[in-house]
């Protein structure tokens, strides 16, 4: 599972497909990370002109605001996990707060709805 910036969706879809991982789900989600800044810090930064006057600046100055992100969910073989994680990081990293988060979870079983098939092939 990877939570990424909305403007990185197309690049992420392309990178996954080109790397041989064309099957995934992408959803619009709302949330926020743990980067909370108190009002006095924001006021000081605004005086110095360091808080950007854009969506990032708004998010930093409004600690309860939920920010629109995209959630990619994909299932891969265990041998491919490191490759996919590296690909997601390289594609989505801007080195600024809000780049996202990646979660790796085990999948114990999978079934294909069409025919009830249970196996690794049902990914």
PyMOL commands that place a pseudoatom at each C-alpha (Angstrom):
pseudoatom trace, name=CA, resn=UNK, resi=1, chain=A, elem=C, hetatm=0, pos=[0.000, 0.000, 0.000]
pseudoatom trace, name=CA, resn=UNK, resi=2, chain=A, elem=C, hetatm=0, pos=[1.373, 3.413, -0.891]
pseudoatom trace, name=CA, resn=UNK, resi=3, chain=A, elem=C, hetatm=0, pos=[-0.059, 6.819, -0.075]
pseudoatom trace, name=CA, resn=UNK, resi=4, chain=A, elem=C, hetatm=0, pos=[1.219, 9.414, -2.558]
pseudoatom trace, name=CA, resn=UNK, resi=5, chain=A, elem=C, hetatm=0, pos=[0.589, 12.948, -3.779]
pseudoatom trace, name=CA, resn=UNK, resi=6, chain=A, elem=C, hetatm=0, pos=[-2.241, 13.312, -6.330]
pseudoatom trace, name=CA, resn=UNK, resi=7, chain=A, elem=C, hetatm=0, pos=[0.105, 14.918, -8.855]
pseudoatom trace, name=CA, resn=UNK, resi=8, chain=A, elem=C, hetatm=0, pos=[2.278, 11.775, -8.790]
pseudoatom trace, name=CA, resn=UNK, resi=9, chain=A, elem=C, hetatm=0, pos=[-0.481, 9.362, -9.872]
pseudoatom trace, name=CA, resn=UNK, resi=10, chain=A, elem=C, hetatm=0, pos=[0.325, 9.331, -13.599]
pseudoatom trace, name=CA, resn=UNK, resi=11, chain=A, elem=C, hetatm=0, pos=[4.061, 8.916, -13.029]
pseudoatom trace, name=CA, resn=UNK, resi=12, chain=A, elem=C, hetatm=0, pos=[3.381, 6.110, -10.535]
pseudoatom trace, name=CA, resn=UNK, resi=13, chain=A, elem=C, hetatm=0, pos=[0.992, 4.274, -12.885]
pseudoatom trace, name=CA, resn=UNK, resi=14, chain=A, elem=C, hetatm=0, pos=[3.510, 4.506, -15.720]
pseudoatom trace, name=CA, resn=UNK, resi=15, chain=A, elem=C, hetatm=0, pos=[6.461, 3.392, -13.575]
pseudoatom trace, name=CA, resn=UNK, resi=16, chain=A, elem=C, hetatm=0, pos=[4.562, 0.387, -12.201]
pseudoatom trace, name=CA, resn=UNK, resi=17, chain=A, elem=C, hetatm=0, pos=[3.359, -0.678, -15.654]
pseudoatom trace, name=CA, resn=UNK, resi=18, chain=A, elem=C, hetatm=0, pos=[6.794, -0.291, -17.234]
pseudoatom trace, name=CA, resn=UNK, resi=19, chain=A, elem=C, hetatm=0, pos=[8.340, -2.364, -14.413]
pseudoatom trace, name=CA, resn=UNK, resi=20, chain=A, elem=C, hetatm=0, pos=[5.872, -5.197, -15.027]
pseudoatom trace, name=CA, resn=UNK, resi=21, chain=A, elem=C, hetatm=0, pos=[3.316, -4.411, -12.293]
pseudoatom trace, name=CA, resn=UNK, resi=22, chain=A, elem=C, hetatm=0, pos=[0.253, -3.237, -14.235]
pseudoatom trace, name=CA, resn=UNK, resi=23, chain=A, elem=C, hetatm=0, pos=[-2.332, -4.532, -11.719]
pseudoatom trace, name=CA, resn=UNK, resi=24, chain=A, elem=C, hetatm=0, pos=[-3.227, -2.185, -8.870]
pseudoatom trace, name=CA, resn=UNK, resi=25, chain=A, elem=C, hetatm=0, pos=[-6.043, -0.179, -7.356]
pseudoatom trace, name=CA, resn=UNK, resi=26, chain=A, elem=C, hetatm=0, pos=[-5.849, 3.582, -6.835]
pseudoatom trace, name=CA, resn=UNK, resi=27, chain=A, elem=C, hetatm=0, pos=[-8.263, 5.449, -4.561]
pseudoatom trace, name=CA, resn=UNK, resi=28, chain=A, elem=C, hetatm=0, pos=[-8.781, 9.053, -3.508]
pseudoatom trace, name=CA, resn=UNK, resi=29, chain=A, elem=C, hetatm=0, pos=[-8.182, 9.307, 0.245]
pseudoatom trace, name=CA, resn=UNK, resi=30, chain=A, elem=C, hetatm=0, pos=[-8.016, 12.087, 2.829]
pseudoatom trace, name=CA, resn=UNK, resi=31, chain=A, elem=C, hetatm=0, pos=[-5.606, 12.173, 5.735]
pseudoatom trace, name=CA, resn=UNK, resi=32, chain=A, elem=C, hetatm=0, pos=[-2.612, 13.833, 7.239]
pseudoatom trace, name=CA, resn=UNK, resi=33, chain=A, elem=C, hetatm=0, pos=[0.784, 12.965, 8.558]
pseudoatom trace, name=CA, resn=UNK, resi=34, chain=A, elem=C, hetatm=0, pos=[2.279, 13.787, 11.914]
pseudoatom trace, name=CA, resn=UNK, resi=35, chain=A, elem=C, hetatm=0, pos=[3.985, 17.038, 10.920]
pseudoatom trace, name=CA, resn=UNK, resi=36, chain=A, elem=C, hetatm=0, pos=[2.116, 19.387, 13.254]
pseudoatom trace, name=CA, resn=UNK, resi=37, chain=A, elem=C, hetatm=0, pos=[3.359, 22.941, 13.676]
pseudoatom trace, name=CA, resn=UNK, resi=38, chain=A, elem=C, hetatm=0, pos=[1.992, 25.168, 16.431]
pseudoatom trace, name=CA, resn=UNK, resi=39, chain=A, elem=C, hetatm=0, pos=[0.542, 28.594, 15.685]
pseudoatom trace, name=CA, resn=UNK, resi=40, chain=A, elem=C, hetatm=0, pos=[3.487, 30.580, 17.077]
pseudoatom trace, name=CA, resn=UNK, resi=41, chain=A, elem=C, hetatm=0, pos=[5.911, 28.650, 14.857]
pseudoatom trace, name=CA, resn=UNK, resi=42, chain=A, elem=C, hetatm=0, pos=[3.719, 29.252, 11.794]
pseudoatom trace, name=CA, resn=UNK, resi=43, chain=A, elem=C, hetatm=0, pos=[3.424, 32.962, 12.600]
pseudoatom trace, name=CA, resn=UNK, resi=44, chain=A, elem=C, hetatm=0, pos=[7.209, 33.226, 12.922]
pseudoatom trace, name=CA, resn=UNK, resi=45, chain=A, elem=C, hetatm=0, pos=[7.741, 31.396, 9.624]
pseudoatom trace, name=CA, resn=UNK, resi=46, chain=A, elem=C, hetatm=0, pos=[5.166, 33.592, 7.873]
pseudoatom trace, name=CA, resn=UNK, resi=47, chain=A, elem=C, hetatm=0, pos=[6.963, 36.715, 9.073]
pseudoatom trace, name=CA, resn=UNK, resi=48, chain=A, elem=C, hetatm=0, pos=[10.176, 35.359, 7.599]
pseudoatom trace, name=CA, resn=UNK, resi=49, chain=A, elem=C, hetatm=0, pos=[8.352, 34.373, 4.390]
pseudoatom trace, name=CA, resn=UNK, resi=50, chain=A, elem=C, hetatm=0, pos=[9.285, 30.693, 4.709]
pseudoatom trace, name=CA, resn=UNK, resi=51, chain=A, elem=C, hetatm=0, pos=[5.824, 29.065, 4.740]
pseudoatom trace, name=CA, resn=UNK, resi=52, chain=A, elem=C, hetatm=0, pos=[4.717, 28.678, 1.122]
pseudoatom trace, name=CA, resn=UNK, resi=53, chain=A, elem=C, hetatm=0, pos=[1.412, 30.250, 0.134]
pseudoatom trace, name=CA, resn=UNK, resi=54, chain=A, elem=C, hetatm=0, pos=[0.062, 27.072, -1.415]
pseudoatom trace, name=CA, resn=UNK, resi=55, chain=A, elem=C, hetatm=0, pos=[-1.571, 23.799, -0.339]
pseudoatom trace, name=CA, resn=UNK, resi=56, chain=A, elem=C, hetatm=0, pos=[1.527, 22.769, 1.627]
pseudoatom trace, name=CA, resn=UNK, resi=57, chain=A, elem=C, hetatm=0, pos=[1.528, 26.054, 3.516]
pseudoatom trace, name=CA, resn=UNK, resi=58, chain=A, elem=C, hetatm=0, pos=[-2.162, 25.625, 4.287]
pseudoatom trace, name=CA, resn=UNK, resi=59, chain=A, elem=C, hetatm=0, pos=[-1.596, 22.092, 5.530]
pseudoatom trace, name=CA, resn=UNK, resi=60, chain=A, elem=C, hetatm=0, pos=[1.251, 23.219, 7.781]
pseudoatom trace, name=CA, resn=UNK, resi=61, chain=A, elem=C, hetatm=0, pos=[-0.764, 26.071, 9.209]
pseudoatom trace, name=CA, resn=UNK, resi=62, chain=A, elem=C, hetatm=0, pos=[-3.969, 24.099, 9.788]
pseudoatom trace, name=CA, resn=UNK, resi=63, chain=A, elem=C, hetatm=0, pos=[-3.109, 21.124, 12.019]
pseudoatom trace, name=CA, resn=UNK, resi=64, chain=A, elem=C, hetatm=0, pos=[-6.530, 19.473, 11.675]
pseudoatom trace, name=CA, resn=UNK, resi=65, chain=A, elem=C, hetatm=0, pos=[-6.906, 19.852, 7.924]
pseudoatom trace, name=CA, resn=UNK, resi=66, chain=A, elem=C, hetatm=0, pos=[-7.219, 16.616, 5.945]
pseudoatom trace, name=CA, resn=UNK, resi=67, chain=A, elem=C, hetatm=0, pos=[-5.144, 16.560, 2.788]
pseudoatom trace, name=CA, resn=UNK, resi=68, chain=A, elem=C, hetatm=0, pos=[-6.143, 14.810, -0.437]
pseudoatom trace, name=CA, resn=UNK, resi=69, chain=A, elem=C, hetatm=0, pos=[-3.827, 11.914, -1.325]
pseudoatom trace, name=CA, resn=UNK, resi=70, chain=A, elem=C, hetatm=0, pos=[-3.967, 8.797, -3.470]
pseudoatom trace, name=CA, resn=UNK, resi=71, chain=A, elem=C, hetatm=0, pos=[-3.770, 5.258, -2.114]
pseudoatom trace, name=CA, resn=UNK, resi=72, chain=A, elem=C, hetatm=0, pos=[-2.248, 2.632, -4.385]
pseudoatom trace, name=CA, resn=UNK, resi=73, chain=A, elem=C, hetatm=0, pos=[-2.886, -0.968, -3.387]
pseudoatom trace, name=CA, resn=UNK, resi=74, chain=A, elem=C, hetatm=0, pos=[-1.065, -3.740, -5.180]
pseudoatom trace, name=CA, resn=UNK, resi=75, chain=A, elem=C, hetatm=0, pos=[-0.212, -7.351, -4.460]
pseudoatom trace, name=CA, resn=UNK, resi=76, chain=A, elem=C, hetatm=0, pos=[3.157, -8.679, -5.535]
pseudoatom trace, name=CA, resn=UNK, resi=77, chain=A, elem=C, hetatm=0, pos=[5.199, -11.771, -4.904]
pseudoatom trace, name=CA, resn=UNK, resi=78, chain=A, elem=C, hetatm=0, pos=[7.485, -11.534, -1.875]
pseudoatom trace, name=CA, resn=UNK, resi=79, chain=A, elem=C, hetatm=0, pos=[10.538, -11.602, -4.136]
pseudoatom trace, name=CA, resn=UNK, resi=80, chain=A, elem=C, hetatm=0, pos=[9.321, -8.370, -5.821]
pseudoatom trace, name=CA, resn=UNK, resi=81, chain=A, elem=C, hetatm=0, pos=[8.581, -6.328, -2.681]
pseudoatom trace, name=CA, resn=UNK, resi=82, chain=A, elem=C, hetatm=0, pos=[11.956, -4.553, -2.450]
pseudoatom trace, name=CA, resn=UNK, resi=83, chain=A, elem=C, hetatm=0, pos=[11.863, -3.706, -6.153]
pseudoatom trace, name=CA, resn=UNK, resi=84, chain=A, elem=C, hetatm=0, pos=[8.350, -2.228, -5.926]
pseudoatom trace, name=CA, resn=UNK, resi=85, chain=A, elem=C, hetatm=0, pos=[9.160, -0.269, -2.757]
pseudoatom trace, name=CA, resn=UNK, resi=86, chain=A, elem=C, hetatm=0, pos=[12.275, 1.202, -4.394]
pseudoatom trace, name=CA, resn=UNK, resi=87, chain=A, elem=C, hetatm=0, pos=[10.289, 2.061, -7.515]
pseudoatom trace, name=CA, resn=UNK, resi=88, chain=A, elem=C, hetatm=0, pos=[7.554, 3.799, -5.484]
pseudoatom trace, name=CA, resn=UNK, resi=89, chain=A, elem=C, hetatm=0, pos=[10.100, 5.811, -3.512]
pseudoatom trace, name=CA, resn=UNK, resi=90, chain=A, elem=C, hetatm=0, pos=[12.060, 6.862, -6.598]
pseudoatom trace, name=CA, resn=UNK, resi=91, chain=A, elem=C, hetatm=0, pos=[8.871, 7.866, -8.425]
pseudoatom trace, name=CA, resn=UNK, resi=92, chain=A, elem=C, hetatm=0, pos=[7.251, 9.804, -5.586]
pseudoatom trace, name=CA, resn=UNK, resi=93, chain=A, elem=C, hetatm=0, pos=[10.115, 11.301, -3.586]
pseudoatom trace, name=CA, resn=UNK, resi=94, chain=A, elem=C, hetatm=0, pos=[10.412, 15.100, -3.602]
pseudoatom trace, name=CA, resn=UNK, resi=95, chain=A, elem=C, hetatm=0, pos=[12.267, 15.183, -0.251]
pseudoatom trace, name=CA, resn=UNK, resi=96, chain=A, elem=C, hetatm=0, pos=[9.605, 17.421, 1.288]
pseudoatom trace, name=CA, resn=UNK, resi=97, chain=A, elem=C, hetatm=0, pos=[6.973, 16.643, 3.938]
pseudoatom trace, name=CA, resn=UNK, resi=98, chain=A, elem=C, hetatm=0, pos=[3.930, 14.987, 2.440]
pseudoatom trace, name=CA, resn=UNK, resi=99, chain=A, elem=C, hetatm=0, pos=[5.712, 12.711, -0.029]
pseudoatom trace, name=CA, resn=UNK, resi=100, chain=A, elem=C, hetatm=0, pos=[3.736, 9.771, 1.335]
pseudoatom trace, name=CA, resn=UNK, resi=101, chain=A, elem=C, hetatm=0, pos=[4.069, 6.472, 3.099]
pseudoatom trace, name=CA, resn=UNK, resi=102, chain=A, elem=C, hetatm=0, pos=[4.475, 2.842, 2.043]
pseudoatom trace, name=CA, resn=UNK, resi=103, chain=A, elem=C, hetatm=0, pos=[3.111, -0.092, 4.035]
pseudoatom trace, name=CA, resn=UNK, resi=104, chain=A, elem=C, hetatm=0, pos=[4.084, -3.705, 3.316]
pseudoatom trace, name=CA, resn=UNK, resi=105, chain=A, elem=C, hetatm=0, pos=[1.580, -6.284, 4.527]
pseudoatom trace, name=CA, resn=UNK, resi=106, chain=A, elem=C, hetatm=0, pos=[1.478, -10.051, 4.145]
pseudoatom trace, name=CA, resn=UNK, resi=107, chain=A, elem=C, hetatm=0, pos=[-1.294, -11.539, 2.014]
pseudoatom trace, name=CA, resn=UNK, resi=108, chain=A, elem=C, hetatm=0, pos=[-2.226, -14.947, 3.365]
pseudoatom trace, name=CA, resn=UNK, resi=109, chain=A, elem=C, hetatm=0, pos=[-4.747, -15.920, 0.703]
pseudoatom trace, name=CA, resn=UNK, resi=110, chain=A, elem=C, hetatm=0, pos=[-6.210, -14.616, -2.528]
pseudoatom trace, name=CA, resn=UNK, resi=111, chain=A, elem=C, hetatm=0, pos=[-9.182, -15.705, -4.596]
pseudoatom trace, name=CA, resn=UNK, resi=112, chain=A, elem=C, hetatm=0, pos=[-10.292, -14.866, -8.103]
pseudoatom trace, name=CA, resn=UNK, resi=113, chain=A, elem=C, hetatm=0, pos=[-13.993, -13.924, -7.913]
pseudoatom trace, name=CA, resn=UNK, resi=114, chain=A, elem=C, hetatm=0, pos=[-14.695, -15.022, -11.488]
pseudoatom trace, name=CA, resn=UNK, resi=115, chain=A, elem=C, hetatm=0, pos=[-13.952, -18.697, -10.859]
pseudoatom trace, name=CA, resn=UNK, resi=116, chain=A, elem=C, hetatm=0, pos=[-13.128, -19.049, -7.167]
pseudoatom trace, name=CA, resn=UNK, resi=117, chain=A, elem=C, hetatm=0, pos=[-9.515, -19.950, -7.959]
pseudoatom trace, name=CA, resn=UNK, resi=118, chain=A, elem=C, hetatm=0, pos=[-7.295, -19.864, -4.872]
pseudoatom trace, name=CA, resn=UNK, resi=119, chain=A, elem=C, hetatm=0, pos=[-3.590, -19.558, -5.519]
pseudoatom trace, name=CA, resn=UNK, resi=120, chain=A, elem=C, hetatm=0, pos=[-0.718, -17.172, -6.138]
pseudoatom trace, name=CA, resn=UNK, resi=121, chain=A, elem=C, hetatm=0, pos=[-2.023, -16.944, -9.702]
pseudoatom trace, name=CA, resn=UNK, resi=122, chain=A, elem=C, hetatm=0, pos=[-5.175, -15.241, -8.415]
pseudoatom trace, name=CA, resn=UNK, resi=123, chain=A, elem=C, hetatm=0, pos=[-3.308, -11.971, -7.832]
for i in range(1, 123): cmd.bond("trace and resi %d" % i, "trace and resi %d" % (i + 1))
show_as sticks, trace
zoom trace
